[in-house]
Amino acid sequence: MKTIVIIQARFGSTRLPGKVLKPLGNVDVLTYDVERCKQIKGVSEVIIATSTLPQDDVIVEWCEKHGVKYFRGSEQDVLNLYVQCAKQYQPDYVMRVTSDCPFVDYEMSSEMVALMEQARKDIILLEGELPRGLAVEIISYEALLKIHRIGQEPRHREHVTYYAYEFPEEFKAVTYKVPSNRIAPELRITLDTEEDYALIRAVAEHFQNPLVSSADVIQYLKETPEVAKLNAHIKQKPVI
């Protein structure tokens, strides 16, 4: 089974421009993303997918400097961006990661890849609520192509896999049970605002290790409520 990781990244952001290249620890946010994804067992490639807009030239420069593969396509039609990127590699499965999640859980992701190797379904569903910013998605390349053909609403084009969750009866799913030490839906470990940046910077400074276990990050935030509350009031933008 060939599984690739595609990390969607862009320099523009309505709430926090340039967030993916902001300093984090001794490196930057995108380095955290890529290095953690490289730790996922069973993955053959890690690719950055970005847009063809001039503002994203800086993402390409980062990739070339760090020897990371990249693909450029539409900024608005992210689903098409994923399909065209994946087509270059002809995978069996695609793992979707967003670049505003620098503490993506590579240990749990490895277990999800192993589960899909056994189940060979269209998509993995999670049983149990994670902190926002730790989850990944795994979808078969064939299911991704199907969504590309029939998911034509703006929310489907922007959120890549959204159609599969909106119409689950059209896909075969396998369920992954989230470990108890990962269940913490009250926490927000993602990067969309200055408050989010303050939190992830505090986490990075505490551990000084881009490969820290996500379980340890969760435990740290539970034990230091003064850090966890830095972005507790931030609301996630709704899917339209």
Phi, psi and omega in degrees: 000124180261118180239132176241154174255129173243119179258114178279130184216136173215153183280329180283147177199135183292324185262333181210079181303141177072017189298326187287344178249013177293147179300141176214116188061230178265003182233230178214173185300316184294327176297317175303312181304305187293313183296323179289322178293328178294341180276352182288120182288139178090006180257135184262332182217147171237117186236139172269129175250121181226181185267172177270004180293145179305327182295340179265006173301327181294329175293317179296318178299320178297315181299315181294322179295323185260005178067036181254134180291148181214163177217142180241139179199210185291139174281320185281317183265080185291329177299315178294323176303315180294316182296314182292324176294311182298326182303330180294338187245347179048059182277168169276323182223149178239129173260126180262126177230142176254144188286353177268020179235075187291347178249033178311138188276097182286334178290313178294322179298322178298320178293325179291321176297315179298320178298317181290330175299327178278316189277322181053049177262184181283323188204156175256133173252143181264135174253106185120143186262120177273163165299148176294128178113355181255340188281152168237169175235140174238126181222145178291151179299322179296319178294323177297318177295322178297314179299321180299324181286318192248345180271095188251354178287151181308322181294329178288321182287329183277323189254011167065294185258002189303323181302322182293329178278331179284327180232067185296336181294345182270000184225153175265125186240154170238145184258133174252124180275118182294131178301147185300328181281003176252349183281110180197067184296346180284345183267148179235106184241056181225177187230104178221344183220171177298325178295320176298318181297321178299320181291309184292331176293320177296319178296313181298319181292327180292314187270331181053038183205107180301341183256020178303143178296138177299329177298321179291324177297315179299314181298318178300315182291327177290329182273347179233074183301336178293333174278315182300329183280356181302324181234017185297337183272353183287132178261137177288139178295134183287153173283128182247000000 
